[in-house]
Amino acid sequence: MNNPIRNIVYEKIRQAGNITDSDLTNILRKDNNILLSEADFNKVLLDLEIYSLIRVTWITKDKRRIEVAREMTSKPYYGDSVD
């Protein structure tokens, strides 16, 4: 079964912690042999940003920084229980 590309992209971002868009496309091309058009790459980033999984900020006019917005935890914290 193939993972959707957005899952692969998210895993690469999560492994790196934060990464630039050009480094991410190079990693995808080398490690997974994935070559995305710029429109498809932007669509994947937008989807992940809408799901609140990543944050994308501009570093320069042509370069973006991509980072994990939040790390999933195994148990949610509900605060101290009051009995």
Distance bins in CASP14 RR format, pairs under 12 A and 6 or more apart:
PFRMAT RR
TARGET T0000
AUTHOR 0000-0000-0000
RMODE 2
METHOD distances of the structure
MODEL  1
1 7 0 0 0 0 0 1 0 0 0 0 0
2 8 0 0 0 0 1 0 0 0 0 0 0
2 32 0 0 0 0 0 1 0 0 0 0 0
2 34 0 0 0 0 0 1 0 0 0 0 0
3 9 0 0 0 0 1 0 0 0 0 0 0
3 10 0 0 0 0 1 0 0 0 0 0 0
3 11 0 0 0 0 1 0 0 0 0 0 0
3 12 0 0 0 0 0 1 0 0 0 0 0
3 32 0 0 0 0 1 0 0 0 0 0 0
3 34 0 0 0 0 0 1 0 0 0 0 0
4 10 0 0 0 0 1 0 0 0 0 0 0
4 11 0 0 0 0 0 1 0 0 0 0 0
4 34 0 0 0 0 0 1 0 0 0 0 0
4 40 0 0 0 0 0 1 0 0 0 0 0
4 43 0 0 0 0 0 1 0 0 0 0 0
4 44 0 0 0 0 1 0 0 0 0 0 0
4 47 0 0 0 0 1 0 0 0 0 0 0
4 48 0 0 0 0 0 1 0 0 0 0 0
5 11 0 0 0 0 0 1 0 0 0 0 0
5 12 0 0 0 0 0 1 0 0 0 0 0
5 24 0 0 0 0 0 1 0 0 0 0 0
5 28 0 0 0 0 1 0 0 0 0 0 0
5 32 0 0 0 0 1 0 0 0 0 0 0
5 33 0 0 0 0 0 1 0 0 0 0 0
5 34 1 0 0 1 0 0 0 0 0 0 0
5 35 0 0 0 0 0 1 0 0 0 0 0
5 36 1 0 0 1 0 0 0 0 0 0 0
5 37 0 0 0 0 0 1 0 0 0 0 0
5 40 1 0 0 1 0 0 0 0 0 0 0
5 41 0 0 0 0 1 0 0 0 0 0 0
5 43 0 0 0 0 1 0 0 0 0 0 0
5 44 1 0 1 0 0 0 0 0 0 0 0
5 45 0 0 0 0 0 1 0 0 0 0 0
5 47 0 0 0 0 1 0 0 0 0 0 0
5 48 0 0 0 0 0 1 0 0 0 0 0
6 12 0 0 0 0 0 1 0 0 0 0 0
6 13 0 0 0 0 0 1 0 0 0 0 0
6 28 0 0 0 0 0 1 0 0 0 0 0
6 34 0 0 0 0 0 1 0 0 0 0 0
6 36 0 0 0 0 0 1 0 0 0 0 0
6 40 0 0 0 0 0 1 0 0 0 0 0
6 41 0 0 0 0 0 1 0 0 0 0 0
6 43 0 0 0 0 1 0 0 0 0 0 0
6 44 1 0 1 0 0 0 0 0 0 0 0
6 45 0 0 0 0 1 0 0 0 0 0 0
6 46 0 0 0 0 1 0 0 0 0 0 0
6 47 1 0 1 0 0 0 0 0 0 0 0
6 48 1 0 0 1 0 0 0 0 0 0 0
6 49 0 0 0 0 0 1 0 0 0 0 0
6 50 0 0 0 0 0 1 0 0 0 0 0
6 51 0 0 0 0 1 0 0 0 0 0 0
6 53 0 0 0 0 1 0 0 0 0 0 0
6 54 0 0 0 0 0 1 0 0 0 0 0
7 13 0 0 0 0 0 1 0 0 0 0 0
7 14 0 0 0 0 0 1 0 0 0 0 0
7 32 0 0 0 0 0 1 0 0 0 0 0
7 34 0 0 0 0 0 1 0 0 0 0 0
7 44 0 0 0 0 1 0 0 0 0 0 0
7 47 0 0 0 0 0 1 0 0 0 0 0
7 48 0 0 0 0 1 0 0 0 0 0 0
7 51 0 0 0 0 0 1 0 0 0 0 0
7 53 0 0 0 0 0 1 0 0 0 0 0
8 14 0 0 0 0 0 1 0 0 0 0 0
8 15 0 0 0 0 0 1 0 0 0 0 0
8 24 0 0 0 0 0 1 0 0 0 0 0
8 27 0 0 0 0 0 1 0 0 0 0 0
8 28 1 0 0 1 0 0 0 0 0 0 0
8 29 0 0 0 0 0 1 0 0 0 0 0
8 31 0 0 0 0 1 0 0 0 0 0 0
8 32 1 0 1 0 0 0 0 0 0 0 0
8 33 0 0 0 0 0 1 0 0 0 0 0
8 34 1 0 0 1 0 0 0 0 0 0 0
8 36 0 0 0 0 0 1 0 0 0 0 0
8 44 0 0 0 0 1 0 0 0 0 0 0
8 48 0 0 0 0 0 1 0 0 0 0 0
9 15 0 0 0 0 0 1 0 0 0 0 0
9 16 0 0 0 0 0 1 0 0 0 0 0
9 19 0 0 0 0 0 1 0 0 0 0 0
9 21 0 0 0 0 0 1 0 0 0 0 0
9 24 1 0 0 1 0 0 0 0 0 0 0
9 25 0 0 0 0 1 0 0 0 0 0 0
9 27 0 0 0 0 1 0 0 0 0 0 0
9 28 1 0 0 1 0 0 0 0 0 0 0
9 31 0 0 0 0 0 1 0 0 0 0 0
9 32 0 0 0 0 1 0 0 0 0 0 0
9 34 0 0 0 0 1 0 0 0 0 0 0
9 36 0 0 0 0 1 0 0 0 0 0 0
9 40 0 0 0 0 0 1 0 0 0 0 0
9 41 0 0 0 0 1 0 0 0 0 0 0
9 42 0 0 0 0 0 1 0 0 0 0 0
9 43 0 0 0 0 0 1 0 0 0 0 0
9 44 1 0 1 0 0 0 0 0 0 0 0
9 45 1 0 0 1 0 0 0 0 0 0 0
9 46 0 0 0 0 0 1 0 0 0 0 0
9 47 0 0 0 0 1 0 0 0 0 0 0
9 48 1 0 0 1 0 0 0 0 0 0 0
9 49 0 0 0 0 0 1 0 0 0 0 0
9 51 0 0 0 0 0 1 0 0 0 0 0
9 53 0 0 0 0 1 0 0 0 0 0 0
9 54 0 0 0 0 1 0 0 0 0 0 0
9 56 0 0 0 0 0 1 0 0 0 0 0
9 66 0 0 0 0 1 0 0 0 0 0 0
9 68 0 0 0 0 0 1 0 0 0 0 0
10 16 0 0 0 0 0 1 0 0 0 0 0
10 17 0 0 0 0 0 1 0 0 0 0 0
10 19 0 0 0 0 0 1 0 0 0 0 0
10 24 0 0 0 0 0 1 0 0 0 0 0
10 28 0 0 0 0 0 1 0 0 0 0 0
10 44 0 0 0 0 1 0 0 0 0 0 0
10 45 0 0 0 0 1 0 0 0 0 0 0
10 47 0 0 0 0 1 0 0 0 0 0 0
10 48 1 0 1 0 0 0 0 0 0 0 0
10 49 0 0 0 0 0 1 0 0 0 0 0
10 51 0 0 0 0 1 0 0 0 0 0 0
10 52 0 0 0 0 0 1 0 0 0 0 0
10 53 1 0 1 0 0 0 0 0 0 0 0
10 54 1 0 0 1 0 0 0 0 0 0 0
10 66 0 0 0 0 0 1 0 0 0 0 0
10 67 0 0 0 0 0 1 0 0 0 0 0
10 68 0 0 0 0 1 0 0 0 0 0 0
10 69 0 0 0 0 0 1 0 0 0 0 0
10 71 0 0 0 0 0 1 0 0 0 0 0
10 72 0 0 0 0 0 1 0 0 0 0 0
11 17 0 0 0 0 0 1 0 0 0 0 0
11 19 0 0 0 0 0 1 0 0 0 0 0
11 24 0 0 0 0 0 1 0 0 0 0 0
11 27 0 0 0 0 0 1 0 0 0 0 0
11 28 0 0 0 0 0 1 0 0 0 0 0
11 31 0 0 0 0 0 1 0 0 0 0 0
11 32 0 0 0 0 1 0 0 0 0 0 0
11 34 0 0 0 0 0 1 0 0 0 0 0
11 48 0 0 0 0 0 1 0 0 0 0 0
11 53 0 0 0 0 0 1 0 0 0 0 0
11 54 0 0 0 0 0 1 0 0 0 0 0
11 68 0 0 0 0 0 1 0 0 0 0 0
12 18 0 0 0 0 0 1 0 0 0 0 0
12 19 1 0 0 1 0 0 0 0 0 0 0
12 21 0 0 0 0 0 1 0 0 0 0 0
12 23 0 0 0 0 1 0 0 0 0 0 0
12 24 1 0 0 1 0 0 0 0 0 0 0
12 25 0 0 0 0 0 1 0 0 0 0 0
12 26 0 0 0 0 0 1 0 0 0 0 0
12 27 1 0 1 0 0 0 0 0 0 0 0
12 28 1 0 0 1 0 0 0 0 0 0 0
12 29 0 0 0 0 0 1 0 0 0 0 0
12 30 0 0 0 0 0 1 0 0 0 0 0
12 31 1 0 0 1 0 0 0 0 0 0 0
12 32 0 0 0 0 1 0 0 0 0 0 0
12 34 0 0 0 0 1 0 0 0 0 0 0
12 44 0 0 0 0 0 1 0 0 0 0 0
12 45 0 0 0 0 0 1 0 0 0 0 0
12 48 0 0 0 0 0 1 0 0 0 0 0
12 54 0 0 0 0 0 1 0 0 0 0 0
12 66 0 0 0 0 1 0 0 0 0 0 0
12 68 0 0 0 0 0 1 0 0 0 0 0
13 19 1 0 0 1 0 0 0 0 0 0 0
13 20 0 0 0 0 0 1 0 0 0 0 0
13 21 0 0 0 0 0 1 0 0 0 0 0
13 23 0 0 0 0 0 1 0 0 0 0 0
13 24 1 0 0 1 0 0 0 0 0 0 0
13 25 0 0 0 0 0 1 0 0 0 0 0
13 27 0 0 0 0 1 0 0 0 0 0 0
13 28 0 0 0 0 0 1 0 0 0 0 0
13 44 0 0 0 0 0 1 0 0 0 0 0
13 45 0 0 0 0 1 0 0 0 0 0 0
13 48 1 0 0 1 0 0 0 0 0 0 0
13 49 0 0 0 0 0 1 0 0 0 0 0
13 53 0 0 0 0 1 0 0 0 0 0 0
13 54 1 0 1 0 0 0 0 0 0 0 0
13 55 0 0 0 0 0 1 0 0 0 0 0
13 56 0 0 0 0 1 0 0 0 0 0 0
13 64 0 0 0 0 0 1 0 0 0 0 0
13 65 0 0 0 0 0 1 0 0 0 0 0
13 66 1 0 1 0 0 0 0 0 0 0 0
13 67 1 0 0 1 0 0 0 0 0 0 0
13 68 1 0 0 1 0 0 0 0 0 0 0
13 69 0 0 0 0 1 0 0 0 0 0 0
13 71 0 0 0 0 0 1 0 0 0 0 0
14 24 0 0 0 0 0 1 0 0 0 0 0
14 48 0 0 0 0 0 1 0 0 0 0 0
14 53 0 0 0 0 1 0 0 0 0 0 0
14 54 0 0 0 0 1 0 0 0 0 0 0
14 66 0 0 0 0 0 1 0 0 0 0 0
14 67 0 0 0 0 1 0 0 0 0 0 0
14 68 1 0 1 0 0 0 0 0 0 0 0
14 69 0 0 0 0 0 1 0 0 0 0 0
14 70 0 0 0 0 0 1 0 0 0 0 0
14 71 1 0 0 1 0 0 0 0 0 0 0
14 72 0 0 0 0 1 0 0 0 0 0 0
15 23 0 0 0 0 0 1 0 0 0 0 0
15 24 0 0 0 0 0 1 0 0 0 0 0
15 27 0 0 0 0 1 0 0 0 0 0 0
15 31 0 0 0 0 0 1 0 0 0 0 0
15 68 0 0 0 0 1 0 0 0 0 0 0
16 23 1 0 0 1 0 0 0 0 0 0 0
16 24 1 0 0 1 0 0 0 0 0 0 0
16 26 0 0 0 0 0 1 0 0 0 0 0
16 27 1 0 0 1 0 0 0 0 0 0 0
16 28 0 0 0 0 0 1 0 0 0 0 0
16 31 0 0 0 0 0 1 0 0 0 0 0
16 54 0 0 0 0 0 1 0 0 0 0 0
16 65 0 0 0 0 0 1 0 0 0 0 0
16 66 0 0 0 0 1 0 0 0 0 0 0
16 67 0 0 0 0 1 0 0 0 0 0 0
16 68 0 0 0 0 1 0 0 0 0 0 0
17 23 0 0 0 0 0 1 0 0 0 0 0
17 24 0 0 0 0 0 1 0 0 0 0 0
17 54 0 0 0 0 1 0 0 0 0 0 0
17 55 0 0 0 0 0 1 0 0 0 0 0
17 65 0 0 0 0 0 1 0 0 0 0 0
17 66 0 0 0 0 1 0 0 0 0 0 0
17 67 1 0 0 1 0 0 0 0 0 0 0
17 68 1 0 1 0 0 0 0 0 0 0 0
17 69 0 0 0 0 0 1 0 0 0 0 0
17 70 0 0 0 0 0 1 0 0 0 0 0
17 71 0 0 0 0 1 0 0 0 0 0 0
18 24 0 0 0 0 0 1 0 0 0 0 0
18 54 0 0 0 0 1 0 0 0 0 0 0
18 55 0 0 0 0 1 0 0 0 0 0 0
18 56 0 0 0 0 0 1 0 0 0 0 0
18 57 0 0 0 0 1 0 0 0 0 0 0
18 59 0 0 0 0 0 1 0 0 0 0 0
18 64 0 0 0 0 0 1 0 0 0 0 0
18 65 1 0 0 1 0 0 0 0 0 0 0
18 66 1 0 0 1 0 0 0 0 0 0 0
18 67 1 1 0 0 0 0 0 0 0 0 0
18 68 1 0 0 1 0 0 0 0 0 0 0
18 69 0 0 0 0 0 1 0 0 0 0 0
19 25 0 0 0 0 1 0 0 0 0 0 0
19 26 0 0 0 0 1 0 0 0 0 0 0
19 27 1 0 0 1 0 0 0 0 0 0 0
19 28 0 0 0 0 0 1 0 0 0 0 0
19 45 0 0 0 0 0 1 0 0 0 0 0
19 54 0 0 0 0 1 0 0 0 0 0 0
19 55 0 0 0 0 0 1 0 0 0 0 0
19 56 0 0 0 0 0 1 0 0 0 0 0
19 59 0 0 0 0 0 1 0 0 0 0 0
19 63 0 0 0 0 0 1 0 0 0 0 0
19 64 0 0 0 0 1 0 0 0 0 0 0
19 65 1 0 0 1 0 0 0 0 0 0 0
19 66 1 0 1 0 0 0 0 0 0 0 0
19 67 1 0 0 1 0 0 0 0 0 0 0
19 68 0 0 0 0 1 0 0 0 0 0 0
20 26 0 0 0 0 1 0 0 0 0 0 0
20 27 0 0 0 0 0 1 0 0 0 0 0
20 56 0 0 0 0 0 1 0 0 0 0 0
20 57 0 0 0 0 0 1 0 0 0 0 0
20 58 0 0 0 0 0 1 0 0 0 0 0
20 59 1 0 0 1 0 0 0 0 0 0 0
20 60 0 0 0 0 1 0 0 0 0 0 0
20 62 0 0 0 0 0 1 0 0 0 0 0
20 63 1 0 1 0 0 0 0 0 0 0 0
20 64 1 0 0 1 0 0 0 0 0 0 0
20 65 1 0 0 1 0 0 0 0 0 0 0
20 66 1 0 0 1 0 0 0 0 0 0 0
20 67 0 0 0 0 0 1 0 0 0 0 0
21 27 0 0 0 0 0 1 0 0 0 0 0
21 28 0 0 0 0 0 1 0 0 0 0 0
21 36 0 0 0 0 0 1 0 0 0 0 0
21 38 0 0 0 0 1 0 0 0 0 0 0
21 41 1 0 0 1 0 0 0 0 0 0 0
21 42 0 0 0 0 1 0 0 0 0 0 0
21 44 0 0 0 0 0 1 0 0 0 0 0
21 45 1 0 0 1 0 0 0 0 0 0 0
21 54 0 0 0 0 0 1 0 0 0 0 0
21 56 1 0 0 1 0 0 0 0 0 0 0
21 57 0 0 0 0 0 1 0 0 0 0 0
21 58 0 0 0 0 1 0 0 0 0 0 0
21 59 0 0 0 0 1 0 0 0 0 0 0
21 60 0 0 0 0 0 1 0 0 0 0 0
21 62 0 0 0 0 1 0 0 0 0 0 0
21 63 1 0 0 1 0 0 0 0 0 0 0
21 64 1 0 1 0 0 0 0 0 0 0 0
21 65 0 0 0 0 1 0 0 0 0 0 0
21 66 1 0 0 1 0 0 0 0 0 0 0
21 67 0 0 0 0 0 1 0 0 0 0 0
22 28 0 0 0 0 0 1 0 0 0 0 0
22 29 0 0 0 0 0 1 0 0 0 0 0
22 38 0 0 0 0 0 1 0 0 0 0 0
22 41 0 0 0 0 0 1 0 0 0 0 0
22 59 0 0 0 0 0 1 0 0 0 0 0
22 60 0 0 0 0 0 1 0 0 0 0 0
22 62 0 0 0 0 1 0 0 0 0 0 0
22 63 1 0 0 1 0 0 0 0 0 0 0
22 64 0 0 0 0 1 0 0 0 0 0 0
22 65 0 0 0 0 0 1 0 0 0 0 0
22 66 0 0 0 0 0 1 0 0 0 0 0
23 29 0 0 0 0 0 1 0 0 0 0 0
23 30 0 0 0 0 0 1 0 0 0 0 0
23 31 0 0 0 0 0 1 0 0 0 0 0
23 59 0 0 0 0 0 1 0 0 0 0 0
23 63 0 0 0 0 1 0 0 0 0 0 0
23 64 0 0 0 0 0 1 0 0 0 0 0
23 65 0 0 0 0 0 1 0 0 0 0 0
23 66 0 0 0 0 1 0 0 0 0 0 0
24 30 0 0 0 0 0 1 0 0 0 0 0
24 31 0 0 0 0 0 1 0 0 0 0 0
24 32 0 0 0 0 0 1 0 0 0 0 0
24 34 0 0 0 0 0 1 0 0 0 0 0
24 36 0 0 0 0 1 0 0 0 0 0 0
24 41 0 0 0 0 1 0 0 0 0 0 0
24 42 0 0 0 0 0 1 0 0 0 0 0
24 44 0 0 0 0 1 0 0 0 0 0 0
24 45 0 0 0 0 1 0 0 0 0 0 0
24 48 0 0 0 0 0 1 0 0 0 0 0
24 54 0 0 0 0 0 1 0 0 0 0 0
24 56 0 0 0 0 0 1 0 0 0 0 0
24 63 0 0 0 0 0 1 0 0 0 0 0
24 64 0 0 0 0 1 0 0 0 0 0 0
24 65 0 0 0 0 0 1 0 0 0 0 0
24 66 1 0 0 1 0 0 0 0 0 0 0
24 67 0 0 0 0 0 1 0 0 0 0 0
25 31 0 0 0 0 0 1 0 0 0 0 0
25 32 0 0 0 0 0 1 0 0 0 0 0
25 34 0 0 0 0 1 0 0 0 0 0 0
25 35 0 0 0 0 1 0 0 0 0 0 0
25 36 1 0 0 1 0 0 0 0 0 0 0
25 37 0 0 0 0 0 1 0 0 0 0 0
25 38 0 0 0 0 1 0 0 0 0 0 0
25 40 0 0 0 0 0 1 0 0 0 0 0
25 41 1 0 0 1 0 0 0 0 0 0 0
25 42 0 0 0 0 0 1 0 0 0 0 0
25 44 0 0 0 0 0 1 0 0 0 0 0
25 45 0 0 0 0 0 1 0 0 0 0 0
25 63 0 0 0 0 0 1 0 0 0 0 0
25 64 0 0 0 0 0 1 0 0 0 0 0
25 66 0 0 0 0 0 1 0 0 0 0 0
26 32 0 0 0 0 0 1 0 0 0 0 0
26 34 0 0 0 0 0 1 0 0 0 0 0
26 35 0 0 0 0 0 1 0 0 0 0 0
26 36 0 0 0 0 0 1 0 0 0 0 0
26 41 0 0 0 0 0 1 0 0 0 0 0
27 33 0 0 0 0 0 1 0 0 0 0 0
27 34 0 0 0 0 1 0 0 0 0 0 0
27 36 0 0 0 0 0 1 0 0 0 0 0
27 66 0 0 0 0 0 1 0 0 0 0 0
28 34 1 0 1 0 0 0 0 0 0 0 0
28 35 1 0 0 1 0 0 0 0 0 0 0
28 36 1 0 0 1 0 0 0 0 0 0 0
28 40 0 0 0 0 0 1 0 0 0 0 0
28 41 0 0 0 0 1 0 0 0 0 0 0
28 44 0 0 0 0 1 0 0 0 0 0 0
28 45 0 0 0 0 0 1 0 0 0 0 0
29 35 1 0 1 0 0 0 0 0 0 0 0
29 36 0 0 0 0 1 0 0 0 0 0 0
29 41 0 0 0 0 0 1 0 0 0 0 0
34 40 0 0 0 0 1 0 0 0 0 0 0
34 41 0 0 0 0 1 0 0 0 0 0 0
34 44 0 0 0 0 0 1 0 0 0 0 0
35 41 0 0 0 0 1 0 0 0 0 0 0
36 42 0 0 0 0 1 0 0 0 0 0 0
36 43 0 0 0 0 1 0 0 0 0 0 0
36 44 1 0 0 1 0 0 0 0 0 0 0
36 45 0 0 0 0 0 1 0 0 0 0 0
37 43 0 0 0 0 1 0 0 0 0 0 0
37 44 0 0 0 0 0 1 0 0 0 0 0
38 44 0 0 0 0 0 1 0 0 0 0 0
38 45 0 0 0 0 0 1 0 0 0 0 0
38 62 0 0 0 0 0 1 0 0 0 0 0
38 64 0 0 0 0 0 1 0 0 0 0 0
39 45 0 0 0 0 0 1 0 0 0 0 0
39 46 0 0 0 0 0 1 0 0 0 0 0
40 46 0 0 0 0 0 1 0 0 0 0 0
40 47 0 0 0 0 0 1 0 0 0 0 0
41 47 0 0 0 0 0 1 0 0 0 0 0
41 48 0 0 0 0 0 1 0 0 0 0 0
41 56 0 0 0 0 0 1 0 0 0 0 0
41 64 0 0 0 0 0 1 0 0 0 0 0
41 66 0 0 0 0 0 1 0 0 0 0 0
42 48 0 0 0 0 0 1 0 0 0 0 0
42 49 0 0 0 0 0 1 0 0 0 0 0
42 56 0 0 0 0 1 0 0 0 0 0 0
42 64 0 0 0 0 1 0 0 0 0 0 0
42 66 0 0 0 0 0 1 0 0 0 0 0
43 49 0 0 0 0 0 1 0 0 0 0 0
43 50 0 0 0 0 0 1 0 0 0 0 0
44 50 0 0 0 0 0 1 0 0 0 0 0
44 51 0 0 0 0 0 1 0 0 0 0 0
44 53 0 0 0 0 0 1 0 0 0 0 0
44 54 0 0 0 0 1 0 0 0 0 0 0
44 56 0 0 0 0 0 1 0 0 0 0 0
44 66 0 0 0 0 0 1 0 0 0 0 0
45 51 0 0 0 0 0 1 0 0 0 0 0
45 53 0 0 0 0 0 1 0 0 0 0 0
45 54 1 0 0 1 0 0 0 0 0 0 0
45 55 0 0 0 0 0 1 0 0 0 0 0
45 56 1 0 1 0 0 0 0 0 0 0 0
45 57 0 0 0 0 0 1 0 0 0 0 0
45 64 0 0 0 0 1 0 0 0 0 0 0
45 65 0 0 0 0 0 1 0 0 0 0 0
45 66 1 0 0 1 0 0 0 0 0 0 0
45 67 0 0 0 0 0 1 0 0 0 0 0
46 53 0 0 0 0 0 1 0 0 0 0 0
46 54 0 0 0 0 1 0 0 0 0 0 0
46 56 0 0 0 0 1 0 0 0 0 0 0
46 64 0 0 0 0 0 1 0 0 0 0 0
46 66 0 0 0 0 0 1 0 0 0 0 0
47 53 0 0 0 0 1 0 0 0 0 0 0
47 54 0 0 0 0 1 0 0 0 0 0 0
47 56 0 0 0 0 0 1 0 0 0 0 0
48 54 1 0 1 0 0 0 0 0 0 0 0
48 55 0 0 0 0 1 0 0 0 0 0 0
48 56 0 0 0 0 1 0 0 0 0 0 0
48 66 0 0 0 0 1 0 0 0 0 0 0
48 67 0 0 0 0 0 1 0 0 0 0 0
48 68 0 0 0 0 1 0 0 0 0 0 0
48 69 0 0 0 0 1 0 0 0 0 0 0
48 70 0 0 0 0 0 1 0 0 0 0 0
49 55 1 0 0 1 0 0 0 0 0 0 0
49 56 1 0 1 0 0 0 0 0 0 0 0
49 57 0 0 0 0 0 1 0 0 0 0 0
49 64 0 0 0 0 0 1 0 0 0 0 0
49 66 0 0 0 0 1 0 0 0 0 0 0
49 67 0 0 0 0 0 1 0 0 0 0 0
49 68 0 0 0 0 0 1 0 0 0 0 0
49 69 1 0 0 1 0 0 0 0 0 0 0
50 56 0 0 0 0 0 1 0 0 0 0 0
50 69 0 0 0 0 0 1 0 0 0 0 0
51 68 0 0 0 0 0 1 0 0 0 0 0
51 69 0 0 0 0 1 0 0 0 0 0 0
51 70 0 0 0 0 0 1 0 0 0 0 0
51 72 0 0 0 0 0 1 0 0 0 0 0
52 68 0 0 0 0 0 1 0 0 0 0 0
52 69 1 0 1 0 0 0 0 0 0 0 0
52 70 1 0 0 1 0 0 0 0 0 0 0
52 72 0 0 0 0 0 1 0 0 0 0 0
53 66 0 0 0 0 0 1 0 0 0 0 0
53 67 0 0 0 0 0 1 0 0 0 0 0
53 68 1 0 0 1 0 0 0 0 0 0 0
53 69 1 0 1 0 0 0 0 0 0 0 0
53 70 1 0 0 1 0 0 0 0 0 0 0
53 71 0 0 0 0 1 0 0 0 0 0 0
53 72 0 0 0 0 1 0 0 0 0 0 0
54 64 0 0 0 0 0 1 0 0 0 0 0
54 65 0 0 0 0 0 1 0 0 0 0 0
54 66 1 0 1 0 0 0 0 0 0 0 0
54 67 1 0 0 1 0 0 0 0 0 0 0
54 68 1 0 0 1 0 0 0 0 0 0 0
54 69 1 0 1 0 0 0 0 0 0 0 0
54 70 0 0 0 0 1 0 0 0 0 0 0
54 71 0 0 0 0 0 1 0 0 0 0 0
55 64 0 0 0 0 0 1 0 0 0 0 0
55 65 0 0 0 0 1 0 0 0 0 0 0
55 66 1 0 0 1 0 0 0 0 0 0 0
55 67 1 0 1 0 0 0 0 0 0 0 0
55 68 1 0 0 1 0 0 0 0 0 0 0
55 69 1 0 1 0 0 0 0 0 0 0 0
55 70 0 0 0 0 1 0 0 0 0 0 0
56 63 0 0 0 0 0 1 0 0 0 0 0
56 64 1 0 1 0 0 0 0 0 0 0 0
56 65 1 0 0 1 0 0 0 0 0 0 0
56 66 1 0 1 0 0 0 0 0 0 0 0
56 67 0 0 0 0 1 0 0 0 0 0 0
56 68 0 0 0 0 0 1 0 0 0 0 0
56 69 0 0 0 0 1 0 0 0 0 0 0
57 63 0 0 0 0 0 1 0 0 0 0 0
57 64 1 0 0 1 0 0 0 0 0 0 0
57 65 1 0 1 0 0 0 0 0 0 0 0
57 66 0 0 0 0 1 0 0 0 0 0 0
57 67 1 0 0 1 0 0 0 0 0 0 0
57 69 0 0 0 0 0 1 0 0 0 0 0
58 64 1 0 1 0 0 0 0 0 0 0 0
58 65 1 0 0 1 0 0 0 0 0 0 0
58 66 0 0 0 0 0 1 0 0 0 0 0
59 65 1 0 1 0 0 0 0 0 0 0 0
59 66 0 0 0 0 0 1 0 0 0 0 0
59 67 0 0 0 0 0 1 0 0 0 0 0
70 76 0 0 0 0 0 1 0 0 0 0 0
END
